[in-house]
Amino acid sequence: MKKEVLLSFLVILLVLSAGVLAQEISNTIDATTEKFVKGFVEKSDIAKNGEVKSVNSVNQSNLPDDLEIKEINENNLGIYEVNFTDEVGFPKKIFVVTFATNDFKKKEAPMKNVQNLYFGLSTESSKSDYLETSTGVKTGEQIGYVMLREGSVTGISSSLELSGKGKLLISVYKNGVDTGFYNLIDSDGKTAIDFDLQSENVVTYSPGDIISVYVQKSGSVSWNNVVTTVETTN
């Protein structure tokens, strides 16, 4: 029974033991192909710790009867005789079959548009309130960054100086409503930072939605020099 080799992958390497092919050998092989085949053999367990001596092309029109290759364009198929020595210096021979096709297309990842919205407060405060935009405008239920496209809030980070004892909850608001996505900072009398990331489609927005940031305090804590960044992805 004839063996059928049906190859459908982008690149397939098939190693045949010496003696299988009654082949006609040609030394015509380009440097790139020779380097590829040589590297494959030397990195495999076949020629482990050995050395490739030569790589030669095999005439595909002179294949043995017990090996039949169907449905493959000859231009896409390469058969190479590889002469090498094993780890103890014993000469050996194998045949490497390669196949390439243009039918496979690279799958491109969808482009993502990531933007940052900047909020802050340079003066000292000790009460729960909205932060300002990067232009110094205080945000609120109806004041903030107006979204132009559908998307998601995927990150928030904050750094600030604070004093006293207590906690700060720095939350992303959409149209004046808490989204539940926030930074939590405990007061210890030092500069504090926090950052959080989340997946897309957890907190979403639509064109016309207003994004703002609200600071809610607990305890007797005051803060200043607040810098908060909200990451959006669409």
C-alpha positions in Angstrom: 0.0 0.0 0.0 1.3 3.4 -0.9 1.9 6.0 1.8 0.1 9.3 1.3 1.6 12.4 2.8 -1.0 15.2 2.8 0.5 18.4 4.1 -1.7 21.4 5.0 0.3 23.4 7.6 2.3 26.5 7.0 5.6 24.8 7.5 6.0 21.1 8.1 9.3 19.2 8.7 9.3 15.5 8.1 12.4 13.5 8.9 13.0 10.3 6.9 15.6 7.7 7.8 18.5 7.1 5.5 18.0 4.6 2.8 14.3 5.3 2.3 14.9 7.5 -0.8 16.4 6.3 -4.0 17.2 9.9 -4.8 19.1 12.1 -7.3 21.1 14.6 -5.3 21.8 18.2 -6.4 24.1 20.7 -4.7 21.9 23.6 -5.9 20.5 25.1 -2.8 20.3 28.7 -1.7 22.1 29.9 1.4 18.9 30.8 3.3 17.3 27.4 2.8 20.6 25.7 3.7 20.9 27.7 6.9 17.3 26.9 7.9 17.6 23.1 7.3 21.0 23.0 9.0 19.7 24.9 12.0 16.7 22.6 12.4 18.7 19.4 12.3 21.4 20.7 14.7 18.8 21.8 17.2 16.8 18.6 17.1 17.5 15.4 19.0 18.4 13.7 15.7 21.8 15.3 15.6 22.1 16.3 19.2 25.7 17.4 20.0 26.6 16.5 16.4 27.6 18.6 13.4 26.0 19.0 10.0 28.5 18.5 7.2 26.4 19.2 4.1 22.8 19.9 3.0 21.9 18.9 -0.6 18.6 19.2 -2.6 16.8 16.0 -3.7 15.3 15.7 -7.2 11.6 15.3 -6.6 11.0 13.6 -9.9 12.9 10.5 -8.6 11.0 9.6 -5.5 10.6 5.9 -4.5 7.4 4.0 -5.3 6.4 3.5 -1.6 6.2 7.3 -1.0 3.5 9.2 -2.8 3.0 12.9 -2.2 -0.3 14.3 -3.5 -2.0 17.7 -3.9 1.2 19.7 -3.3 2.7 22.1 -5.8 6.3 21.1 -6.5 7.4 24.7 -5.9 6.1 24.5 -2.3 7.9 21.2 -1.5 11.6 20.7 -0.7 13.4 17.5 0.1 17.0 17.7 1.4 19.7 15.2 2.1 21.5 16.1 5.3 24.9 14.5 6.0 26.1 14.9 9.6 28.2 13.3 12.3 26.7 12.3 15.7 28.1 13.2 19.1 30.8 10.5 18.8 31.8 11.4 15.3 30.0 8.6 13.4 28.8 9.8 10.0 25.0 9.6 9.4 22.5 10.7 6.8 18.8 11.8 7.0 16.3 13.5 4.7 14.3 16.5 5.6 11.0 17.4 3.9 9.7 20.9 4.1 6.4 22.4 2.9 5.3 26.0 2.7 2.0 27.5 1.6 0.6 31.0 1.2 -2.9 29.9 2.1 -2.5 30.8 5.7 -3.1 34.4 6.5 -1.8 36.2 9.6 -4.5 36.9 12.0 -4.3 40.5 13.0 -5.4 41.6 16.5 -8.0 44.3 16.4 -6.7 47.8 16.9 -7.4 49.4 20.3 -7.6 53.1 21.0 -6.4 53.8 24.5 -6.7 57.3 25.9 -6.1 58.9 29.3 -8.3 61.4 31.1 -6.5 63.6 33.6 -7.9 64.9 36.9 -6.3 66.6 39.8 -6.4 69.1 42.7 -3.4 71.4 43.6 -5.0 73.0 46.7 -5.6 71.3 50.1 -8.9 69.8 50.8 -10.5 67.9 53.7 -14.0 67.3 52.4 -15.5 64.9 49.9 -15.7 66.5 46.5 -15.1 66.1 42.7 -11.6 66.6 41.3 -10.8 69.1 38.6 -9.9 68.4 34.9 -6.5 69.1 33.5 -7.7 72.6 32.5 -8.5 73.4 36.1 -12.3 73.1 35.7 -14.0 71.4 38.7 -16.0 68.3 37.5 -19.5 67.3 38.7 -22.6 65.4 37.8 -22.9 67.3 34.5 -19.3 68.6 34.1 -16.5 66.4 33.0 -15.0 64.7 29.9 -17.7 64.0 27.3 -17.2 60.7 25.6 -17.2 60.7 21.8 -17.4 57.0 21.1 -18.5 53.8 22.8 -15.8 52.3 25.1 -14.8 51.1 28.5 -13.0 52.5 31.5 -10.1 50.1 32.0 -7.8 51.8 34.5 -7.4 54.4 37.2 -4.3 55.6 39.1 -3.7 58.3 41.7 -0.9 59.9 43.6 -1.3 62.6 46.3 0.0 64.1 49.5 -2.1 63.6 52.6 -2.1 64.0 56.4 -4.2 62.9 59.3 -5.9 59.5 59.8 -8.5 58.0 57.5 -9.1 56.7 54.0 -9.8 58.2 50.6 -12.0 56.5 48.0 -11.2 58.0 44.6 -13.9 56.8 42.3 -14.8 57.1 38.6 -18.3 58.5 38.1 -20.4 58.3 34.9 -23.1 61.0 34.6 -22.9 61.7 38.3 -23.2 58.0 39.3 -20.5 55.9 41.0 -19.3 53.2 38.6 -17.8 51.1 41.5 -14.3 51.5 40.0 -11.9 53.3 42.3 -8.5 53.7 44.0 -8.4 53.2 47.8 -5.7 55.1 49.8 -5.1 54.7 53.5 -3.5 57.7 55.3 -0.2 57.2 56.9 1.2 60.7 56.7 3.2 60.1 53.6 2.8 60.4 49.8 0.4 57.7 48.7 -0.3 56.1 45.4 -2.7 53.4 44.1 -3.5 52.0 40.7 -6.1 49.5 39.4 -6.9 47.9 36.1 -9.9 46.0 34.8 -11.1 44.3 31.7 -13.1 46.0 28.9 -16.9 45.9 29.1 -17.0 46.0 32.9 -17.6 49.8 33.1 -18.8 51.0 29.7 -19.8 54.3 28.3 -21.6 55.7 25.2 -21.2 58.8 23.2 -22.3 61.8 25.3 -21.7 60.2 28.7 -19.8 62.4 31.1 -16.8 60.9 33.0 -15.7 62.6 36.3 -13.8 61.6 39.4 -15.1 61.9 43.0 -13.1 61.8 46.2 -14.9 60.4 49.2 -13.1 60.6 52.6 -13.6 58.8 55.9 -11.9 59.9 59.1 -10.0 63.1 59.7 -7.7 63.2 56.7 -6.8 66.1 54.4 -5.0 65.9 51.0 -3.5 68.0 48.2 -1.5 67.8 45.0 -3.8 65.1 43.6 -3.0 63.6 40.2 -5.5 61.0 38.9 -5.4 59.3 35.5 -8.4 57.4 34.1 -7.7 55.1 31.2 -10.3 54.5 28.5 -10.3 51.9 25.8 -12.4 51.8 22.6 
